[in-house]
Amino acid sequence: MSKWNPQEWLEASSLEYYLGTEEVTKPAGLKLLEQSGIISIQPKLSSHSGLIPSSSSTPSVTSDKGHDGEIIKVFDEGAGLGQVTSQLIEHLLKISNKPLDRYQILLGDHDDSLLSELEKRQQTFEGWSNVTEIEKLDGVALHKPDNTFDYLFGNFLYFLLSDPIKGLEESIRVLKPNGVLGFSTWAYSGPFHLLQHAIALLPNYPFNPNPPPPGGNWMHPQWLKQTLESKGMKDIKIEPYEFTQTAESAAEMSRKMHHVVKIVTSKWGSEQRELGWKVFEKIEDLLIREQGKGPVKITSVALIVTARKP
Ligand SMILES: C[S@@+](CC[C@H](N)C(=O)[O-])C[C@H]1O[C@@H](n2cnc3c(N)ncnc32)[C@H](O)[C@@H]1O
């Protein structure tokens, strides 16, 4: 990793720090696809209710979308490296043997380095070339007409936006009536807690009265439910999903935390470069102290949220 050193870590592009971290968000992305009903991995368990019971059953879109040869329009918003799309296409191709030409998938992101990687993937990944479109867009002001998509996924997206509620409203606006919104947030971020531990061990660091995300309301199921209800959404289902990320060594895990360290130290001004690097060193020390010099793991809990636009 070319820019993984004390002098340059802040200059790395989103692509440079996201490459190699795809496995972190993929499991939640797959859960999101499953809970939305666009794919079905296991037979539905009728006794398995959500953390917050919904007024009716889990949104199940496979049964009422795409009939009569209609195209199913999907929006992977804040697509990153296409973690949601790649799993959707793989599932449609290999598991459910669904005809891909019934789907149209838009991958949108605001980051140029990620968009150019997505364009490469569009040419090389199986199944992508015919069904995907890639666009630069801003989640708080989508240049898309109302009522466009059957499904919209935002895997670990909204809490990162400059105005998360505006972003949520925009997503709901572009969904068709009866369309399904699926997004994930952190209920407990293992990397974030490790990072707090590492920062607390620094003798001094800048005071920040308004810490950046992840955190706050978006971590709480009741707030999420109330917010979605206030926007008129139905069939709200919010499930905690625990998962573990692994790395071959403490050093590798510390590198995988590039993005979260960058966000959390973003208001440290000129001290971010040097102190931020010390944070990576502390993270590595802590992991070695607690888990040894071999492979390490961090456990997190995501909230998998789905809801239907009436
Ligand atoms: C934590 S990553 C998640 C990526 C991907 N959805 C996944 O499943 O891993 C958040 C993504 O949202 C994108 N993003 C952040 N702010 C955005 C905005 N205002 N508009 C569009 N995308 C945005 C980032 O560039 C990044 O790709």
The ligand as a MOL file (V3000), in Angstrom:
LIG
                    3D

  0  0  0     0  0            999 V3000
M  V30 BEGIN CTAB
M  V30 COUNTS 27 29 0 0 0
M  V30 BEGIN ATOM
M  V30 1 C -18.8130 2.9960 4.6210 0
M  V30 2 S -18.8050 3.1380 2.8770 0 CHG=1
M  V30 3 C -19.9140 1.8540 2.4240 0
M  V30 4 C -19.6910 1.3920 1.0140 0
M  V30 5 C -20.6030 0.2630 0.5390 0
M  V30 6 N -22.0030 0.6630 0.5510 0
M  V30 7 C -20.4290 -1.0020 1.3300 0
M  V30 8 O -21.3580 -1.8140 1.3570 0
M  V30 9 O -19.3490 -1.2310 1.8960 0 CHG=-1
M  V30 10 C -19.7570 4.5960 2.5750 0
M  V30 11 C -19.8110 4.9760 1.1110 0
M  V30 12 O -20.6530 6.1110 0.9670 0
M  V30 13 C -20.0570 7.0140 0.0600 0
M  V30 14 N -20.5700 8.3540 0.3460 0
M  V30 15 C -20.2820 9.1280 1.4280 0
M  V30 16 N -20.9130 10.3010 1.3290 0
M  V30 17 C -21.6360 10.2720 0.1730 0
M  V30 18 C -22.5070 11.1960 -0.4710 0
M  V30 19 N -22.7610 12.4040 0.0370 0
M  V30 20 N -23.0900 10.8090 -1.6250 0
M  V30 21 C -22.8400 9.6010 -2.1670 0
M  V30 22 N -22.0150 8.6930 -1.6060 0
M  V30 23 C -21.4240 9.0220 -0.4510 0
M  V30 24 C -18.5620 6.8580 0.3050 0
M  V30 25 O -17.7790 7.3440 -0.7780 0
M  V30 26 C -18.4480 5.3620 0.5000 0
M  V30 27 O -18.2930 4.7040 -0.7110 0
M  V30 END ATOM
M  V30 BEGIN BOND
M  V30 1 1 1 2
M  V30 2 1 2 3
M  V30 3 1 2 10
M  V30 4 1 3 4
M  V30 5 1 4 5
M  V30 6 1 5 6
M  V30 7 1 5 7
M  V30 8 2 7 8
M  V30 9 1 7 9
M  V30 10 1 10 11
M  V30 11 1 11 12
M  V30 12 1 11 26
M  V30 13 1 12 13
M  V30 14 1 13 14
M  V30 15 1 13 24
M  V30 16 1 14 15
M  V30 17 1 14 23
M  V30 18 2 15 16
M  V30 19 1 16 17
M  V30 20 1 17 18
M  V30 21 2 17 23
M  V30 22 1 18 19
M  V30 23 2 18 20
M  V30 24 1 20 21
M  V30 25 2 21 22
M  V30 26 1 22 23
M  V30 27 1 24 25
M  V30 28 1 24 26
M  V30 29 1 26 27
M  V30 END BOND
M  V30 END CTAB
M  END
